[in-house]
Amino acid sequence: MSENGMNYLELEYEHLYNMRDQTMLFLKLCPKTTGLAEEMLDWLDQKVKMLGKELEKIPT
């Protein structure tokens, strides 16, 4: 993977990781929701794990 591609992957990972953290905070503050935030958290968890595995494959 090119250096530029790796940087974008790292940025995407950080972005989704931060969104996941914000969603977790939101759910702590507002535990009674319509369920969409929980669905979003599940989706974000999956994507963060997926991108984390991709980043692990990149030699440092």
N, C-alpha and C positions, 0 to 999 in steps of 0.2 A: 504494500500500500504506500502510496506517495506520502510525503511529509504533510502536504496540504490536506490530503484525505484523512490522515490521522488526526490533524488538528480539528477538522470538522467533526469527526467522530467523537473526539474528546469534548468538544463544545456541546454537541447534541446530548451526550451522556450527562454533562453537568447541568444542562438546561432541564432535562427530564428528571434528574435527581432532585433538583431544587423544586420543581413543580410537585414532585411526590412529597417532599418535606412540607411544603405549604399546604397541601391537601391534608396531610396528617394533622397539622396544626389546626386547620379549619375544623376537622372532625372532632378534635378535642374540645374546641370552643363551642361548636354547634353539633352535638352528637345526634340530634333528631333532624334528619334531612329526608329528602325524597328518595334517597338511595343512589342518586346519580354520582355523588361525591365518592361513595364506596366503590362504585363501578369504575370511576376514573382512577382511583387509587389502585385497584387491581390491575388495570391496564398499564398504568405507569410502572408498577412493580415489575410486570413482565418485561416491559421495554428496557428498564434500567438493568435488569438481569441479563437480557439479551445483549445489550451494548457493552456491558461489563465483560461478558465472555469474549466479545469481539476485541475489546481493548487488551485482554489478557493474551491474545494470540500475537499481538504486535511486539516484535522484539524491541527491547530498550537499549 
